[in-house]
Every structure is written in structure tokens, then in C-alpha cells.
Amino acid sequence: MNSQVCIGMTEGIEGILAHLGLQEVMHDFERTQFDIYVPSDYAGSEREERDAVHRMAEIVLVHKHTGLRLLYLRSENYFGDEVRYKLVNIFIVGQVGKAEVLSVDFNNKIVVTNKGEVAFGQLFNDSFPRG
């Protein structure tokens, strides 16, 4: 993902993740801050069936306060006693459709995407499976 240097902007993936209390690779996270769903193009797909054999799955975390969506690949070890989440991408779903997140200004509640700037209030985070 692209990183922009702007006053008041969070720089790069690490800054966005840190603000949300997440990491690029992690073993746990604060679930109360997020709604979680399986992407509609993944549910019931051949990809999901193949991943299930390897104890893997795609999930999307929707941050309740911002509407930011984070696609993670969830995997379990062979014994199923350790879970790992690896970030795939950060995106939004809003009036501009689905867009990749480049940076976020958390102070002014603006998301910079590959389709332009979007205010938090224009994001769909109430009925989360829209993307």
C-alpha cells in the first residue's frame, strides 16, 4: 500500500493498525471494537473449501467507530491451539463503492483512498456485509 506524508495523517499501514490496536501479524485482538464477517465472495467458494483443509479462513474486521475494514487471513496451527491473523488489505465501503485505504486522518475523520478522500460519516459500517 502507498504511504503518504501529510500533517495530521497517519503514515502507512503500521500507523493505522496501531491506532486501531491491531498488528500486521497477530495472535489476538480486542474483538469488542469490531464487527466480524466472512466476505461474500469467499463464503461457500472453492477457495474457502481449500483453505478449510489447511485450517485457514478469510475474515473481515469492521472497526465500529470508523468503518475501516481489514481483511485478515486467519490460520490455526496443526493442533488447533494457536491462531494467527495476517493482514491482507485495508479497505472501505462507502458512497464511492469499495476502495483501498492509503492513509487516514483520525483527527479530522478523513480516509484517503485510491478513489479520493472520504469522511468517516460516508462509510457503511452499520450493515457490514456490503463489501
PyMOL commands that set and color helices and strands:
alter all, ss='L'
color gray80, all
select helices_A, chain A and resi 12-20+31-33+46-53+120-122+128-130
alter helices_A, ss='H'
color red, helices_A
select strands_A, chain A and resi 25-26+34-37+56-63+69-76+83-94+97-105+110-113+116-119
alter strands_A, ss='S'
color yellow, strands_A
deselect
rebuild
show_as cartoon
